[in-house]
Amino acid sequence: MPKMKTKSSCKKRFKVTATGRIKAGQAGKRHGMIKRHKKFIRDARGTTTLSKADEQIIKPMMPYAR
């Protein structure tokens, strides 16, 4: 049986936490910071965990992520 392939876009963008949740970078911080509020920029630092509905889309694309 051949190995299943992980989607290249997913391996670049997502990590799986120890509890099995999907961790991703915050959205909305690439450009246009001048029109964003300071509070938005502070709150969008670091990473976030995806919602359950989004996880159901991403997990099948990462078959070997635990």
Phi and psi in degrees as a GROMACS rama.xvg file:
@    title "Ramachandran Plot"
@    xaxis  label "Phi"
@    yaxis  label "Psi"
@TYPE xy
-72.3226  157.81  PRO-2
-70.7737  148.24  LYS-3
-80.2154  148.82  MET-4
-99.1038  139.993  LYS-5
-84.2154  137.536  THR-6
-64.7044  125.413  LYS-7
-60.3335  -36.5831  SER-8
-65.4711  -34.038  SER-9
-73.2327  -38.6031  CYS-10
-68.4932  -23.5344  LYS-11
-80.5466  -28.2695  LYS-12
-106.897  -23.3692  ARG-13
-126.445  150.377  PHE-14
-128.781  155.706  LYS-15
-106.147  130.856  VAL-16
-78.7577  173.059  THR-17
-64.5196  -28.1178  ALA-18
-88.1324  -0.700599  THR-19
95.8123  2.0682  GLY-20
-79.29  162.23  ARG-21
-101.265  128.576  ILE-22
-106.452  135.286  LYS-23
-142.589  160.806  ALA-24
-71.4524  154.893  GLY-25
-69.7621  143.03  GLN-26
-88.6382  157.833  ALA-27
87.5073  20.9359  GLY-28
-122.654  17.7625  LYS-29
-80.7334  -42.0982  ARG-30
-155.77  171.923  HIS-31
74.1815  29.45  GLY-32
-67.8153  -22.2897  MET-33
-66.3667  -26.9581  ILE-34
-94.3197  -0.492105  LYS-35
-89.6688  149.381  ARG-36
-75.2432  152.439  HIS-37
-58.8347  -36.9867  LYS-38
-63.5911  -40.1398  LYS-39
-61.7439  -45.1524  PHE-40
-63.7246  -40.8275  ILE-41
-64.0338  -46.9099  ARG-42
-69.1062  -23.2218  ASP-43
-93.3416  14.3991  ALA-44
-72.3048  155.285  ARG-45
71.6952  -141.752  GLY-46
-122.982  169.976  THR-47
-141.577  162.29  THR-48
-97.4614  143.684  THR-49
-75.6731  159.125  LEU-50
-72.4976  165.306  SER-51
-60.4522  -38.9693  LYS-52
-65.9873  -39.8133  ALA-53
-70.6315  -33.5401  ASP-54
-62.5453  -36.996  GLU-55
-64.5585  -24.5646  GLN-56
-80.8552  -40.014  ILE-57
-81.6554  -39.2949  ILE-58
-57.6812  -40.8927  LYS-59
-63.8135  -21.8721  PRO-60
-81.5108  -9.83409  MET-61
-124.324  74.8959  MET-62
-65.9844  -26.7024  PRO-63
-101.516  4.34832  TYR-64
-79.2885  133.352  ALA-65
